[in-house]
Amino acid sequence: MLDGWAAQQSARNLSSSTIDKRRSIAIRFRAFADSYPWSWSATVVDEFFLELRALKGASHSTVLGYQNALRMFLEYLVDPAYGWGEQCWARFGDHPAQVFHEWNTARHSQEASGQPGKRPYTRDELQDLFDCADDRVLRIRRSGSKGWIPAFRIATIMKAAYAWGLRRNEVRQLDLVDLASNPRARHFGEVGIVYVRFGKAMRGSPPKRRAVLTLPEFGWIVECMRQWTDDVRPLLAPPGSTALWPSERSSMLTADSLSRAFAEVRHEAGLHDDLDFHSLRRSYVTHLVEDGYDAFFIQQQVGHEHASTTSIYTGLSPDYRARVVDDAITRMAAQLTTAQPKPEES
């Protein structure tokens, strides 16, 4: 059953990592139920997810992912085209049934299922975060430890994620060849364009690719990247490595290592846990809106399929909203002034 389901997903061009993750969820549920799919019941579903939420503290999005995977597995099993119902009835006198229904599974409570506390950094918070990351590099280097190189790496990754609005895995999987010059903005050197090859994939599709332009507001990233690629990265990269952020133990920095290193900097900077790595991307979107960039251009830069997704990321600051109101009042006052008739000359 699992092999057949994997083949079905492969035919839909899903990645092997997605297929393996879904397979492991089905195996985990089978172990909990202590029975095979033709014997699963709605009662077991309730018990499994009660334990997942109450005892293990799983998030809403994790529960959704588990339930969607198991629902799709059973949809495959009950599809007459694959013949599993007939085989199970002939062998065991029972057959699989769909036990994941609307009334016993979680729903998307809003367009984005992220936690409500998630938000962009303010510009001051970003400055504090980056200053803290830079201070750590200097402090560790002065102590004589080689740990300053990984500290420099995380400081530069954070700045790159913000400067180009990248997701964690997008920035983590960059190669040296993904950095290129922009013929229309040669002053950005070799980082005028960043080619993202591992963008978030739609269901059933390979990773999305896009090109992200370096913008004038983020010109400071040029010197940051030059220092990393020319001065620091060669001290860490193994021979033949093309990864932009090589690891001490492997060719590429892992997602968990990146998250842990980021959390250390955030904690040292005294920032709230809700300001996660993805908040760097939220900040990029928000600050481009505040700086007056076209909404469709922003959508293309961050690789969103729909404009509504980009709008969810936007958390405009109170200063910006106050400035918008002041500008509107100024325009209205100017219109009233020009509309008033001039006094007749005597």
CORUR-V527160 format. One line per field, one symbol per residue. ss: DSSP state (H for helix, E for strand, - for the rest). phi: phi as a letter, one per 30 degrees, with the letter a starting at -180 (. if undefined). burial: b if it has 24 or more other ideal C-beta (glycine too) atoms within 12 Angstrom, else e. A space follows every 50 residues. Layout:
ss: ???
phi: ???
burial: ???
//
This chain:
ss: -HHHHHHHHHH----HHHHHHHHHHHHHHHHHH---HHH--HHHHHHHHH HHHHH----HHHHHHHHHHHHHHHHHHH-HHH-HHHHHHHHH-------- -HHH------------------HHHHHHHHHHHHHHHHHHHH-----HHH HHHHHHHHHHHHHH---HHHHH--EHHHEE-----HHHHHH-EEEEEEE- -------EEEEEE--HHH--HHHHHHHHHHHHHHH-------E------- ----HHHHHHHHHHHHHH---------HHHHHHHHHHHHH----HHHHHH HH----HHHHHHH----HHHHHHHHHHHHHHHHHHHHHH-------
phi: .dddddddddddiddddddddddddddddddddhacedcdbdddeedddd ddddcciddedddedddddddddddddddedciddddddddbibbdbdcc cddbbdbddadbcdddddadddddddddddddddddeddddddidddddd dddddddedddddcicdeddddcdceddcbdcecbdddidbdbccccbdd ddeibdedcaccddcedcdddddedddddccceedcddeidcddbdcdcb dbdddddddddddddddddicddddcdddddddedddddddjdddddded dciddbddddddddbddedddddddddddddddddddddddddddd
burial: bbeebbebbeeeebeeebbeebbebbeebbebbeebbbebeeebbeebbe ebeeeeeeebeebbbbbbbbbbbbbbbbeeeeebbeeeeeeeeebbebbb eeeebbeeeeebebeeebbbbbeebbeebbebbbebbeebeeeeeeebbb bbbbbbbbbbbbbbbbbbbbbbbbbbebbbebeeeeebebbbbbbbbbbb beeeeeeeebebbbbeebeebbebbebbbeebbeebbeeeeebbbbbeee ebbeeebbeebbebbbeebebeeebbbbbbbbbbbbbbbbeebeeeebbb bbbbeeeeebebbbbbbeeeeeeeeeeeeeeeeeeeeeeeeeeeee
//
